[in-house]
Amino acid sequence: MTVHFPFQNTYSALPASFFARVAPTPVASPRLIKLNRALAVHLGLDPDLLDSPEGAEILAGKRVPEGADPIAMAYAGHQFGQFVPQLGDGRAILLGEVIDRDGVRRDIQLKGSGPTPFSRRGDGRAALGPVLREYIVSEAMFALGIPTTRSLAAVTSGERVQRETMLPGAVLTRVAASHIRVGTFQFFAARGDTDGVRALADHVIARHYPDIANAERPYHALLERVVARQADLVARWLLVGFIHGVMNTDNTSISGETIDYGPCAFMDEYNPAQVFSSIDELGRYAYANQPRIALWNLTRLAECLLPLFSDEQEKAIEQAQFILGDFAEKFTAAYQAGLRKKIGLFTAGDGDEALVQDLLDAMAKNAADFTLTFRRLSDAAADADDDSVRAQFEDPAAFDEWAVRWRQRLADEPQSASERQAAMRAVNPAFIPRNHRVEAVIAAAVNNDYAPFEELLTVLSKPYEDQPEFAAYADPPLPDQRVLRTFCGT
């Protein structure tokens, strides 16, 4: 029986300037590493057929399934603040779109499937390590409840790719609400193609925000929606200690999903200035900078939309600035609400923001583990035993002083200790994809051992559960296990 994808392709029906038609480059001998069977079912696909030689060939780009319309999408982008007028999918090919079980349109894209007209002398391939990293972290983000692209499959190509050394090649099948970015709008705006900007905006509204199609000012409403989604998304990142690492405008999704997991990482010790990305030499995309950068990226989107706002530029700028002005309020509201939940508060009260900030400041000064401090705090809220939280601080007295004020604040709320603990454990994960664990998985996989990869995925699929048999996965790295730099797959 043949593998069938019920493709419905709308992006490839847009004008030819939006993309380049290009087929994946066949690979030597594809082998399936991992199939996300639950996601396959949700997409209306047959996991048993995908888990077959024919399925592996499709997921590696060696065979193009019936109904696919393979394209590489065009886009531009600001990379570390510098504008590049043409980027595009240099190693990714969109096979097509399917409607999932929830009625949502999803892109199915191959990443690492060979060169495209946008490759800029690159080989269009992906190494095994970055493919596994994106699979692990994107699925972990999904389990954490954070909007994200998903990973349907990872396959080895049977070929080697040249990076700093020769590495095993691989292909990731990525699933997204769409792959439209701020940089996609910039591609047309930079060329003065207002018709292209309008066509793209109309497509985005129809696909992601259909309820605003008949709004009095639909393009203003579009910017409002994207601002709101990005504000909420970045707040969610900060609440779990996630650092994207490459928040370029071409990595900012219009749908509000986390996209492009390159040198991303989760913090161990809390440090607002934390940077892991080897290419972020000046700390532009440091942990605490992410809200500011998100607004900067959204401002670039607003610039693209100005011709659709008004024929009078000053009026259009004023309208855009008004919408962008909502970002700080929306981000702060989402972030502070999340922080209150993390320390067990059900309502907002005077002094709550300062209370949480004092905890974060103490954590930063005492090298406290971000994830474990909040997880252990969840238990301390139930049994008044602070020892496991105090152990996270180099000077436990720093926590003791804060804990007195915290418990006084908790006494103002009517919830029982068990109710509070359950609520806190539902927002404070025990398990995150710690960098040293991800690197260990990659090292084993390069030697053809995928058991650690499978086990880590199992643990991360239930991040809010204790999982006693996997308790060691919650531990921070030992000094000799620390990973201080993460790398982009290209």
C-alpha positions in Angstrom: 0.0 0.0 0.0 1.3 3.5 -0.9 1.9 6.2 1.7 -0.7 8.9 1.2 -0.5 12.5 2.2 -3.8 14.4 1.8 -2.1 17.5 0.6 -4.0 20.8 0.1 -1.5 23.4 -1.1 -2.4 27.0 -0.8 1.0 28.7 -0.4 2.3 27.3 -3.7 -0.8 28.8 -5.3 0.5 32.3 -4.5 2.4 34.3 -7.1 5.7 32.8 -8.4 7.8 35.5 -6.5 6.8 33.9 -3.2 8.9 30.8 -3.7 11.0 28.6 -6.0 9.8 25.2 -7.1 12.4 22.7 -6.3 12.4 19.0 -5.5 14.4 17.5 -2.7 17.7 16.0 -3.6 17.7 12.2 -3.3 19.9 10.7 -0.6 21.9 7.5 -0.7 20.3 5.2 1.8 17.7 6.7 4.2 17.0 5.0 7.5 14.2 6.1 9.9 15.6 7.0 13.3 12.3 8.2 14.9 8.7 8.6 13.8 6.4 10.6 15.9 3.5 8.2 15.6 1.0 10.2 17.7 1.7 13.3 15.6 1.3 11.3 12.4 -2.1 10.1 13.5 -3.1 13.7 14.4 -2.1 14.8 10.9 -4.3 12.1 9.4 -1.4 10.0 8.3 -0.8 6.3 8.6 2.1 5.7 11.0 2.6 2.1 9.9 3.0 3.1 6.3 5.4 5.9 7.2 7.4 3.4 9.2 8.3 1.5 6.1 11.0 1.7 3.5 8.8 3.8 1.3 8.0 6.1 4.2 11.7 6.5 5.0 12.4 7.5 1.4 9.6 10.2 1.5 10.8 11.5 4.9 14.3 11.8 3.5 13.3 13.4 0.3 14.4 10.5 -1.9 10.8 10.0 -3.0 8.2 12.8 -3.5 4.7 11.7 -2.4 1.7 12.1 -4.7 0.0 15.4 -4.4 3.1 17.3 -3.0 4.1 20.6 -4.6 7.7 21.0 -3.3 8.8 24.6 -2.9 11.5 26.6 -1.1 10.0 29.8 0.4 11.4 33.2 -0.2 12.1 35.5 2.6 14.5 38.2 3.8 15.6 39.1 7.4 17.6 41.0 9.9 20.3 38.8 11.2 21.8 40.1 14.4 20.5 43.5 13.4 21.9 43.5 9.8 19.4 43.4 7.0 19.8 40.7 4.3 17.3 41.3 1.4 17.3 37.7 0.3 17.6 34.6 2.5 14.9 32.0 1.9 14.8 28.3 2.5 18.4 27.3 1.9 18.1 23.7 3.1 14.4 23.2 3.6 11.6 22.3 1.2 7.9 22.5 1.9 6.2 19.4 0.6 2.7 20.7 1.1 -0.1 21.3 3.6 -2.5 18.9 5.4 -5.5 19.5 7.6 -5.1 17.9 11.0 -7.7 16.3 13.2 -8.5 19.7 14.8 -9.2 21.2 11.4 -5.9 23.2 11.5 -3.8 23.6 8.3 -0.3 22.3 8.8 2.9 22.6 6.7 5.0 19.5 6.2 8.5 20.5 5.5 11.8 18.6 5.0 14.8 20.2 6.6 18.2 19.2 5.3 16.7 18.0 2.0 19.3 19.5 -0.4 20.2 22.8 -2.0 17.7 25.3 -3.3 18.0 28.5 -5.2 18.3 30.2 -1.8 21.2 28.1 -0.5 23.9 30.8 -1.0 26.6 28.2 -1.7 25.5 26.0 1.1 25.1 22.3 0.7 21.4 22.3 1.7 22.0 19.4 4.1 21.7 18.9 7.8 24.0 17.0 10.2 22.6 14.4 12.6 23.3 16.5 15.7 21.2 19.6 14.9 18.3 17.3 13.6 18.2 15.5 16.9 18.5 18.7 18.8 15.5 20.2 17.0 13.5 17.0 17.4 14.2 16.9 21.2 13.7 20.5 22.0 10.6 21.1 19.8 8.8 18.1 21.2 9.9 19.1 24.8 8.4 22.6 24.1 5.2 21.0 23.0 5.0 18.9 26.1 5.6 22.0 28.2 2.6 23.6 26.6 4.5 26.3 24.6 3.4 27.0 21.0 6.0 25.4 18.7 6.7 23.7 15.4 6.7 19.9 15.8 8.9 17.1 14.7 7.3 14.3 12.7 10.3 12.3 11.9 14.1 12.1 11.8 16.0 10.0 9.3 19.6 9.4 8.5 20.6 10.0 4.9 23.4 7.5 4.6 25.7 10.3 3.5 28.2 12.5 5.3 28.1 16.3 5.5 31.1 18.6 5.9 31.0 21.0 8.8 34.0 21.5 11.1 34.5 17.8 10.5 32.7 15.1 8.5 29.4 14.2 10.2 26.5 11.9 9.6 23.8 13.5 7.5 20.1 13.5 8.5 16.8 15.0 7.5 14.1 16.4 9.9 10.4 16.4 8.9 9.0 19.6 10.5 5.4 20.4 11.0 4.2 24.0 11.5 1.1 26.1 11.5 3.0 27.8 8.7 6.5 28.8 7.9 5.6 32.4 7.2 8.0 34.8 9.1 8.5 38.5 9.7 11.2 38.1 7.1 8.7 36.9 4.5 7.0 40.3 4.7 10.4 42.0 4.6 11.3 40.2 1.3 8.5 42.0 -0.5 8.7 45.3 1.4 12.4 45.6 0.6 11.6 45.4 -3.1 8.9 48.0 -2.8 6.3 45.3 -3.8 3.3 46.6 -2.0 1.1 44.2 -3.9 3.2 41.3 -2.6 2.9 42.5 0.9 -0.9 42.8 0.6 -1.2 39.3 -1.0 0.9 37.9 1.8 -1.1 39.7 4.5 -4.4 38.5 2.9 -3.0 34.9 2.9 -1.9 35.1 6.6 -5.3 36.5 7.6 -7.2 33.8 5.8 -4.9 31.1 7.2 -4.2 32.2 10.8 -6.6 35.0 11.7 -9.8 34.4 9.6 -12.0 36.2 12.2 -10.5 39.5 11.3 -11.0 39.2 7.5 -14.1 41.4 7.7 -12.7 43.9 10.2 -12.9 47.6 9.5 -9.1 47.7 9.4 -7.9 44.1 8.8 -4.2 44.9 8.4 -4.1 46.8 11.7 -5.9 43.9 13.3 -3.3 41.6 11.8 -0.4 43.5 13.5 -2.4 43.5 16.7 -2.8 39.7 16.7 0.9 39.0 15.9 2.0 41.4 18.6 -0.3 39.7 21.1 0.9 36.2 20.1 4.6 37.1 20.2 4.2 38.8 23.6 2.6 35.7 25.0 5.1 33.4 23.4 8.2 35.2 24.7 6.7 35.3 28.2 6.3 31.6 28.1 9.9 31.2 27.0 11.2 33.1 30.0 8.9 31.2 32.4 10.7 27.9 31.6 14.2 29.4 31.2 14.4 29.0 27.4 16.8 31.0 25.3 16.1 30.9 21.5 19.6 32.0 20.6 18.9 33.4 17.1 15.9 35.7 17.3 16.4 37.1 13.8 13.4 38.4 12.0 13.5 35.4 9.7 13.1 33.2 12.8 10.0 35.1 14.0 6.9 33.2 13.1 3.7 35.1 12.1 1.6 32.3 13.6 3.2 32.8 17.0 5.0 29.4 17.2 8.5 28.9 18.3 10.5 28.2 15.1 14.0 27.3 14.1 15.8 25.6 16.9 19.4 26.3 16.2 21.7 27.1 19.1 18.8 27.2 21.5 19.2 26.2 25.1 17.6 26.0 28.6 19.3 27.7 31.5 20.7 25.7 34.4 21.7 28.4 36.8 19.5 31.5 36.6 21.3 34.3 34.9 19.4 37.1 33.1 22.4 37.7 30.9 22.9 34.1 29.9 23.9 33.4 26.3 24.7 30.0 24.9 24.8 30.6 21.1 28.3 30.5 19.8 27.3 33.1 17.1 25.8 35.6 19.6 29.1 37.2 20.5 27.6 40.4 21.9 24.7 38.9 23.7 22.0 40.4 21.6 19.7 37.5 22.2 20.5 36.9 25.8 17.7 35.5 28.0 16.5 38.8 29.4 16.9 40.6 26.1 14.3 38.4 24.4 11.2 40.6 25.0 13.0 43.7 23.8 14.2 41.9 20.6 10.7 40.5 20.0 9.4 44.1 20.0 12.2 45.1 17.7 11.3 42.4 15.3 7.6 43.3 15.4 8.6 46.9 14.6 10.2 45.6 11.4 6.9 43.9 10.6 5.0 47.1 11.2 7.3 48.9 8.8 6.4 46.4 6.1 2.7 46.9 6.7 2.7 50.8 6.7 1.6 51.1 3.0 -1.5 49.0 3.9 -2.3 51.2 6.8 -2.6 54.5 5.1 -1.4 56.5 2.1 -0.2 59.1 4.5 3.1 57.8 5.9 3.0 59.9 9.1 -0.6 58.7 9.9 0.5 55.1 9.2 3.5 55.4 11.5 1.3 56.8 14.2 -1.1 53.9 13.9 1.6 51.3 13.9 3.3 52.9 17.0 0.0 52.8 18.8 -0.4 49.0 18.2 3.3 48.3 19.0 2.8 50.2 22.2 0.6 47.3 23.5 3.5 44.9 23.4 5.0 45.8 26.7 1.7 45.7 28.6 0.7 42.3 27.0 4.1 40.8 27.7 4.3 42.1 31.3 0.8 40.8 32.0 1.5 37.4 30.7 5.0 37.2 32.3 3.8 38.4 35.7 0.8 36.2 35.7 3.1 33.2 35.0 5.5 34.2 37.7 2.7 34.4 40.2 1.6 30.9 39.3 5.2 29.7 39.7 5.3 30.8 43.3 1.8 29.6 44.1 -0.3 32.8 44.0 -3.8 32.5 42.5 -4.6 36.2 42.7 -2.7 39.5 42.0 -1.8 41.6 45.0 0.3 44.7 45.8 3.9 43.8 46.1 3.7 40.5 44.2 5.9 41.7 41.4 8.6 42.9 43.8 8.3 39.6 45.8 9.0 37.5 42.7 11.8 39.8 41.5 13.5 39.5 44.9 13.5 35.7 44.5 14.9 36.0 41.0 17.6 38.4 42.2 18.5 36.0 45.0 18.7 33.1 42.6 21.0 35.1 40.3 23.3 36.0 43.1 23.4 32.5 44.5 23.7 30.4 41.2 20.4 28.7 41.9 19.1 26.3 39.3 16.1 27.9 37.6 14.1 24.8 37.0 14.8 23.0 40.3 14.3 26.1 42.5 10.7 26.5 41.3 10.0 22.7 41.3 11.3 22.4 44.8 9.3 25.5 45.8 6.2 23.6 44.7 6.9 20.9 47.3 7.8 23.5 50.0 4.5 25.1 49.5 2.8 21.9 50.7 5.0 20.7 53.6 6.8 23.8 54.8 10.1 21.9 54.4 12.5 24.4 52.7 15.6 22.2 52.8 15.4 21.1 49.1 14.9 24.7 48.0 17.6 26.1 50.2 20.0 23.6 48.7 19.8 25.4 45.4 21.4 28.5 46.9 25.1 29.0 47.6 24.0 31.0 50.6 20.8 29.4 51.9 20.1 32.4 54.1 19.2 34.3 51.0 16.2 32.0 50.5 15.3 32.0 54.2 14.8 35.8 54.2 12.6 35.6 51.1 10.6 32.6 52.3 9.3 34.4 55.4 7.7 37.0 53.1 6.5 34.4 50.7 4.7 32.4 53.3 3.1 35.6 54.7 1.8 36.3 51.2 0.5 32.7 50.8 -1.5 33.1 54.0 -3.6 35.8 52.3 -5.1 33.2 49.9 -7.7 30.6 50.7 -6.4 27.6 48.8 -5.2 24.5 50.7 -1.6 23.5 50.7 -2.4 20.5 48.5 -4.3 22.7 46.0 -1.4 25.1 45.8 1.2 22.3 45.4 -0.8 20.8 42.5 -1.2 24.1 40.8 2.5 24.9 41.1 3.6 21.5 39.9 1.5 22.0 36.8 3.5 25.1 35.8 7.0 24.2 37.2 8.5 21.4 35.2 10.7 18.8 36.8 12.4 18.0 33.5 13.7 20.2 30.7 16.1 19.2 27.8 19.2 20.2 29.7 22.1 21.0 27.4 24.4 18.3 28.8 21.8 15.6 28.3 21.1 16.7 24.7 24.8 16.7 23.9 25.2 13.3 25.4 22.4 12.0 23.3 23.9 13.4 20.1 27.3 12.0 21.0 25.8 8.5 21.4 23.8 8.8 18.2 26.8 9.7 16.1 28.1 6.3 17.3 24.8 4.7 16.2 23.4 4.4 19.7 19.9 5.8 19.8 18.8 4.4 23.1 19.7 7.6 25.0 17.7 9.6 22.5 14.6 7.5 22.9 14.9 7.6 26.7 15.3 11.4 26.8 12.2 11.8 24.6 10.3 9.5 27.0 11.3 11.7 30.0 10.6 15.0 28.3 7.1 13.9 27.1 5.9 14.2 30.7 7.8 17.2 32.1 5.4 17.9 34.9 5.4 14.4 36.4 8.0 13.2 38.9 9.0 9.9 37.0 11.1 8.4 39.9 12.7 6.0 37.5 14.2 8.9 35.6 14.9 11.2 38.6 18.5 11.7 37.5 17.3 13.6 34.4 16.2 16.4 36.7 19.7 17.0 38.0 21.7 19.9 36.8 25.1 19.1 35.2 28.2 18.5 37.3 31.0 21.0 36.7 32.7 18.9 34.1 29.3 18.3 32.3 28.4 21.9 31.8 27.7 23.0 28.2 28.5 26.7 27.7 28.2 27.0 24.0 25.6 25.7 21.5 26.0 25.8 17.8 23.9 26.4 14.7 23.4 23.5 12.3 24.8 25.4 9.3 
